[in-house]
């Protein structure tokens, strides 16, 4: 009975880790396939030839157009309202909020992973880990002397957040955030540019 309970626990843990990824990739695949099929049909109707892969261009143009329209003052209130509605829907708010925060952490004006650093972990003397400062000021949780550092895992989008003393954090000089992330995600295989 204990073995079955452990297996079930591992299954649930695996489901929690894989479900958001599966849903995201499935949604992207579904949208791409649908758009590519319809655009291909349209190009066949117009030109008499089926041109596969035009959906990629169509998705790029569609996302760019949405970004352009989202930047205008006319549509901004509508987008804020839509985001507010999504934030109130059970389950949807968790998925939407997590995905929005994850994407904003890497790109855009609110990008969080801009400052690559190394930290020496207390229980691993002499071993330094590469991370990214995500919060410099933790006074709101009464941690005035600490910073939040996200440490990504190799070959994964997962990672951990640690609160460390400010003096433990050493900036990674001469390295861009993108290079540091690539180095970590590749398991140290990718080279830093000289």
C-alpha positions as CSV (number, residue, x, y, z in Angstrom):
1,X,0.0,0.0,0.0
2,X,2.9,2.4,0.8
3,X,4.5,1.7,-2.6
4,X,1.2,2.6,-4.4
5,X,0.9,5.8,-2.4
6,X,4.5,6.7,-3.3
7,X,3.9,6.0,-7.0
8,X,0.7,8.1,-6.9
9,X,2.7,10.9,-5.2
10,X,5.3,10.8,-7.9
11,X,2.7,10.7,-10.6
12,X,0.9,13.8,-9.2
13,X,4.3,15.6,-9.0
14,X,5.1,14.6,-12.6
15,X,1.7,15.8,-13.7
16,X,2.2,19.2,-12.0
17,X,5.6,19.6,-13.7
18,X,4.5,18.4,-17.2
19,X,0.9,19.6,-17.5
20,X,1.6,23.3,-18.0
21,X,4.3,22.5,-20.5
22,X,2.1,20.1,-22.4
23,X,-0.8,22.5,-22.4
24,X,1.4,25.3,-23.6
25,X,3.1,23.4,-26.4
26,X,-0.2,21.7,-27.4
27,X,-1.9,25.1,-27.6
28,X,1.0,26.5,-29.7
29,X,0.9,23.4,-32.0
30,X,-2.8,23.6,-32.4
31,X,-2.8,27.3,-33.3
32,X,0.1,26.9,-35.6
33,X,-1.5,23.9,-37.4
34,X,-4.8,25.6,-37.7
35,X,-3.3,28.8,-39.0
36,X,-0.9,27.0,-41.3
37,X,-3.7,24.9,-42.8
38,X,-5.9,27.9,-43.4
39,X,-3.2,30.1,-44.8
40,X,-2.0,27.2,-47.0
41,X,-5.6,26.9,-48.3
42,X,-5.7,30.6,-48.9
43,X,-2.4,30.6,-50.8
44,X,-3.6,27.7,-52.9
45,X,-6.8,29.5,-53.7
46,X,-5.0,32.7,-54.7
47,X,-1.9,31.3,-56.4
48,X,-3.0,27.8,-57.3
49,X,-0.1,26.3,-55.2
50,X,0.1,24.9,-51.7
51,X,2.8,26.7,-49.8
52,X,3.4,24.9,-46.5
53,X,5.0,26.8,-43.6
54,X,3.4,30.1,-44.5
55,X,1.7,29.8,-41.1
56,X,5.0,30.7,-39.4
57,X,5.0,34.0,-41.2
58,X,1.3,34.5,-40.5
59,X,1.9,33.9,-36.7
60,X,4.8,36.3,-36.6
61,X,2.8,39.0,-38.4
62,X,-0.3,38.3,-36.2
63,X,1.7,38.5,-32.9
64,X,3.5,41.7,-34.2
65,X,0.2,43.2,-35.1
66,X,-1.2,42.4,-31.6
67,X,1.9,43.9,-30.1
68,X,1.5,47.1,-32.2
69,X,-2.2,47.4,-31.4
70,X,-1.6,46.7,-27.7
71,X,0.8,49.6,-27.6
72,X,-1.8,52.1,-28.8
73,X,-3.7,54.1,-26.3
74,X,-7.0,53.1,-27.9
75,X,-6.7,49.3,-27.3
76,X,-4.8,49.5,-24.0
77,X,-8.0,49.8,-21.8
78,X,-9.5,46.8,-23.6
79,X,-6.4,44.7,-22.9
80,X,-6.3,45.8,-19.3
81,X,-9.9,44.7,-19.0
82,X,-9.3,41.4,-20.7
83,X,-6.3,40.7,-18.4
84,X,-8.5,41.6,-15.4
85,X,-11.1,39.1,-16.5
86,X,-8.5,36.4,-17.0
87,X,-7.0,37.1,-13.5
88,X,-10.4,36.5,-11.9
89,X,-11.2,33.1,-13.6
90,X,-10.4,30.1,-11.5
91,X,-7.6,27.8,-12.9
92,X,-7.2,30.1,-15.9
93,X,-5.8,32.9,-13.7
94,X,-3.1,30.5,-12.3
95,X,-2.0,29.3,-15.8
96,X,-2.3,32.7,-17.4
97,X,-0.5,34.5,-14.5
98,X,2.3,32.0,-14.4
99,X,2.9,32.0,-18.1
100,X,2.8,35.8,-18.2
101,X,5.2,36.2,-15.4
102,X,7.5,33.5,-16.9
103,X,7.6,35.2,-20.3
104,X,8.0,38.7,-18.8
105,X,10.9,37.5,-16.7
106,X,12.9,36.8,-19.9
107,X,11.8,39.5,-22.3
108,X,10.2,43.0,-22.4
109,X,10.5,46.0,-20.2
110,X,10.0,43.9,-17.1
111,X,12.7,41.4,-17.8
112,X,14.1,40.1,-14.5
113,X,17.1,38.0,-15.6
114,X,19.3,40.9,-16.5
115,X,22.0,40.6,-13.8
116,X,24.0,37.3,-13.9
117,X,25.9,36.6,-10.7
118,X,27.7,33.8,-9.1
119,X,27.1,32.7,-5.5
120,X,28.9,30.3,-3.3
121,X,26.5,27.9,-1.6
122,X,27.2,27.6,2.2
123,X,27.2,23.8,2.2
124,X,29.3,23.5,-1.0
125,X,32.5,25.3,-0.1
126,X,34.4,26.3,-3.2
127,X,31.5,25.5,-5.6
128,X,29.9,28.5,-7.3
129,X,26.6,28.5,-9.0
130,X,25.4,30.9,-11.7
131,X,22.2,32.7,-11.0
132,X,20.3,35.9,-11.7
133,X,19.3,38.6,-9.2
134,X,15.5,38.9,-9.4
135,X,14.9,41.1,-6.3
136,X,17.4,43.5,-4.8
137,X,15.1,44.8,-2.0
138,X,13.5,42.2,0.3
139,X,12.7,44.6,3.1
140,X,9.0,43.9,2.7
141,X,9.6,40.4,4.1
142,X,12.1,41.8,6.7
143,X,15.2,40.5,4.8
144,X,17.1,43.7,4.5
145,X,20.5,42.1,4.1
146,X,19.4,39.5,1.4
147,X,18.7,39.4,-2.3
148,X,16.6,36.9,-4.3
149,X,18.7,34.9,-6.8
150,X,17.1,32.5,-9.3
151,X,19.3,29.6,-10.1
152,X,18.3,27.8,-13.3
153,X,18.9,24.1,-13.8
154,X,20.7,22.7,-16.8
155,X,18.7,21.2,-19.7
156,X,15.5,22.4,-18.0
157,X,13.3,25.5,-17.6
158,X,13.1,24.7,-13.9
159,X,15.2,26.3,-11.2
160,X,15.2,27.4,-7.6
161,X,15.1,30.8,-5.9
162,X,17.4,31.3,-2.9
163,X,17.6,34.3,-0.6
164,X,21.3,34.9,0.1
165,X,23.3,37.6,1.8
166,X,24.2,40.5,-0.5
167,X,28.0,40.0,0.1
168,X,27.7,36.4,-1.1
169,X,26.7,37.6,-4.6
170,X,29.4,38.3,-7.1
171,X,28.5,39.9,-10.4
172,X,29.5,37.9,-13.5
173,X,31.6,40.5,-15.2
174,X,31.8,40.7,-19.0
175,X,29.0,38.3,-19.6
176,X,25.5,39.1,-20.9
177,X,22.5,37.6,-19.2
178,X,21.7,35.6,-22.4
179,X,25.2,34.1,-22.5
180,X,25.0,33.2,-18.8
181,X,21.6,31.5,-19.3
182,X,22.8,29.7,-22.4
183,X,25.9,28.5,-20.4
184,X,23.7,27.1,-17.6
185,X,21.0,25.6,-19.7
186,X,23.6,23.8,-21.9
187,X,25.1,22.2,-18.8
188,X,28.3,24.3,-19.2
189,X,28.9,23.2,-22.8
190,X,28.2,26.6,-24.4
191,X,31.2,29.0,-24.5
192,X,31.3,32.5,-23.3
193,X,32.2,35.1,-26.0
194,X,35.6,36.6,-25.6
